[in-house]
Amino acid sequence: MDAGRHGQRRLPVRSDGASGTLMGGEAVAGGGLGLPLSLDMRERIEALIALLRSPLSEYGFANLWLFRDRHDYRFVDGDLPHLIGRTYDGVRHAMPLVPIDAESAARLLDCVDCLYPLADDALAQAGYDVRWNDDDADYVYRAETLAQLGGAKAKRAQARAFEAEQAPIAEPLSDANLAAARVVLDGWLADVGRDPDATDLDACREALARREALGLDGLLVTTGARAPAAFLLAGTNADGSRVVHFAKGRRIHAGAYPWMFARFAATCGVAIVNFEQDLGKPGFAQAKRALAPMGQLRKYRASKRGGA
């Protein structure tokens, strides 16, 4: 198994929770066949996830649905419900949707390379090989601190400049302003200058179109002249924290991102905001660190010793 860089980042690390899925039409531990995700599965999967109360960003149906193709997710129900898929670095994994012990872990590992993402390393005590990949770790923020951009001096200065220059307005994302969000998205794609297939454009478009069905809400930021500047879409995680799945803005408004994040944090109504992982991309890592996270959540991978 290529588990990436298994060292510890300098940020403090917080741990709780767990997660899982399967590949095309194969019989799996727990019985039955893995089925491609459908919106009809939302109620069942969310009921399972709610009992786990994991803080990891994968433990929300919206995340699973929007990246179902990227990870080839399949749902396996029965006495050991789980998902099967592939990690960003190509490792075939099972994401448990119920608490697991050493015996149930062994059953799942008969069909996959590892269990992932797990919020703790408890299976190491049962003789499993437990590792983590820094690229997978979620960045988490105290909403109260983020609302003030505390500890983020450069971002706070950018936000203040944006506010002074543009007199921005933040409003809840709705059908009435959805067209403006799509204008931002198209402009963002032009700004980054990359092939759409190399971005999360399609997933973001679907999130905008299906936001109510997926339990997402968000903010749209416009300038005082009503020019669309930025938007974000967020969901609620199993532990009650908010997870920002998408944040898009125009490059011409550099301060729109931190200004928007601060407004969201001030109104989200929870203590913790999760900005997901950096995928090992330096630009993502720099942007997330610049907002002064309280720490990161490791996502553990458990495999049989001597295996993947």
N, C-alpha and C positions, 0 to 999 in steps of 0.2 A: 504494500500500500504506500503510495506517495502521499504522506501526510503533511508535506510542506515544511514550513519552518516551525519546529516544535519548541521554540524558546518562549520565554515570557517577555511581554512588552513592559515598558517602564511604568505604564499606568497601573493603578490599583485594579484588582480583578474582583468582580462580584459573581457568585455562583448560586443558582437554584434551577429547577426545572427538568424537561426532557422532550423527545420528538421522533418520525418515521414514514415508508411507502414501497411498491414492487414493479417489476418489468413485465413486458407484453405477454399476457396470457399463460404464465407458468404457474404450476401448482406450488404452494408455499406453505411454510410452517403455520399452523393455526387453521389449515384447511381452506378450500375454496381457491378462486382465481383472483388475481389482482385486476381491478377494473379501472379504466381511465377515470380521472376525476370528472364529475359533473356537478352542476349547481344544485341538483337534487340531493347531493350528499352533504350539503352545508350543515343542515340541522344535526345530522348524526355525528359528523366529525367535530363540530363545535361543542356538542355535548360531551364528547370524550375529552377534548382539549381542556374544557372548563374545569374538569376534575383534576387535571395535572397542575394547573396554575403555574405553568412554566413562564419565565420571563424572556425566553429566547424568541427572536422575531419570527422564526418558522412556525411557532405555535399560534397561528391565526389562519383561518380559512382563506382570507383574501390573499395572503402571501402565497399559500400553496396553489391557489387557483391561477393567479396571475403568472406564476413561473412554472406552471405544470409542464409545459413543453420543454423548457430549458432543463428541467430536472427529470423529465420522463416519469412523473409521479403516477403511481397506481395505488388504489385503496384496497386493503385486504381486511375484511370484517371477520367476525367469528369470536372465538374465545380469547384470541390474542390480537386485537385490532392494531393495524400498523399501516404505514405507507412504505412504499419501496420506490427508490429513485436513484439518481446519481448526483454526487456532490459537484461543486463547480470545478474541482480538479479531477473529475471523472471516476470517482470511487463509487461502486455500487453499494448502497446502504439501505438499512431499514430504520424507519422512524417510529418507535413505539408510541402508541396513543393511549396506553395504560401503564401504570407502574410495573416495572419488571424486576425479576430477581435473577439469580445465576442460571436457574433452569430455563426460564423463558428466554433469556438472552441466548442460551445455547441453541434453542429451537430456531430462533430467528437467524442466527449466524450460520445455519446449515444452508441458507439460500442466498446470503449476501456477504460482502467483504467486511462490513462493519456496521455497528449501530451508531446512528448519528441523527440529529444532534442531541447529546445528553448534557444536562446542566450540571452534573457533578461527576466525580471520578470513582463513585462507590464500587463499581464493578472491578476495579483494580484489586480490591480486597478479596474478591472471589477468584483471582488468578487470571483475569483477562488483561490483555494489553490495552491500556487506556492512554490516549494521546490527545493533543489538540493542535490545531493549525491556527496561527495568529491571524491569518487572512480571513478566517471565519468569524472572529469575535465581534459581537455587537458593541457599539458605542452607546453608553447610557448617560443621561444628563438629569440633574435635579431641575425640575420645571421652574422652581422659584429662582434659581440661579440663572438659568438660561433666559428667563424673562427679562433679566437685567443685563444679560450678556456679561455676567460676572466672571472675572478671570480671563476674558476674551477682549483685551484692550484694543487690538487692531480691528476686530469685527465690530466692536462697539463704536469705534470712530467711523467706520464705513456706514453703519446704520444711521448714525446721527447726521452724517453728511447727506445721505440719501433723503432723510426726513426733511432736512433744511432746504434742500434743492428741489425736491419733487412734491412735497406735501402729500405723501402717499395715503391711500385709503385701503384698509383691509376689510373684506366682507366674506361671509360664508360662501363657499362654492355651491352653486345652485343651477337649475336648468336655465335661469334667466341670464347667468353670466358664463355659462359653459363655453359659448363661442369665443369669449375673450381668453379663456384658459387654453383653448386650442390654438389661438393666435400665438400665445406665449410658447406653446410646445413647438409649433412650426418654426418660430423664430429661434428657439433654443437649438433646434436641429441645424439650422443654417449657421448659427454661431459656432457650434462645435465642429462643423465641417467633416463629419464622418458618415460612412455608409449607414443608413438606417438599421440594417441587419446587425451592425456591430454595436448597437445601442439598445436601450430598453424602451424604444419608441412605441412598439406595438403593444407591449404590456401596459404602458402608461395610457395609451389611447383607450385600451379596453377598460382600464381602471376608471377613467373619466366616464365612459359610456355606461358602465355597470356599477357605479359607485354605491347606489342604494342597495342593489342585490348583494353586494359584497360587504355591506356594513361600513363603508368608507365615508368620511367627510373631509372637508378641507377649507383652505383659505385662498382667495384670489386677491392679489395686490395690484392696484392700478395707481398711476400717478395722479396728481391733482388735475391734470389735463385729461384724465380718463384713459391714458394709454396703458394697455396691459403690460405689466412688468414681471410678475412672478405668480406661481401658485404652488400649493402643496396638497398632497392627499395622504391621509393617515387613517389607521385602523386602531382597534383596541385589542391588546394582547390578552392571553389567558390569565395573566396575573393582574390585569387591570391597568397596566401601563399603556401609554399611547405609542404607536409605532409609525414613524414617518416613512412611508413606502416610496413616495416620489416627491421631489422638489425640483422645479424647473424655473429658470429665470433668464431674462435677456442680459447678455454680456454688457450692454451699455449701461445697465443699472447695477453696478457691482455691489452696492449696499442693500439691494432688495432682499437678498437671501438672509443675512443676519437680522434685518428689520422684521422680515416675515417670521423667522424662527422665534424671535422674541415675542411677537404678538401671539403666535400659536401657543407658546409655553405659558403665557400669561392667562390664556383663556381656556386651556385644554381641560382643566378641572381635575388633574391627577398630579401625583408627586414626581413621577418618573417619565421621561420621554426617551424612546429608543430610536436611534438613527441607523440601525442595522450595521452590517459589516463593511469593510473597505475593499474586499476582494483582492487584497494585495496590490491595489493600484495606488501609487504614491500620491497622486492628485486627490483622490478620495480621502486617503489617510490624513493628508495635510489639512484639508478643509474641515474634517470632523474634529481633529485635534485642536484646531484653531478656535473652536467653540467651547473649549474647556470642559470636556466630559468629566463626570465623577469617576469613571472607570470603564472597564470593558467586561463583557460576559463571555467567558470561554465556552466553546461548544465542543464537548469531548466526543471522541470516536473510540468505541470499544470493539476489539476484535479478539479472536482466539490467538493465544500465544503461538508464534511460529507460523501464523497465517498471514492474511493481508495486512 
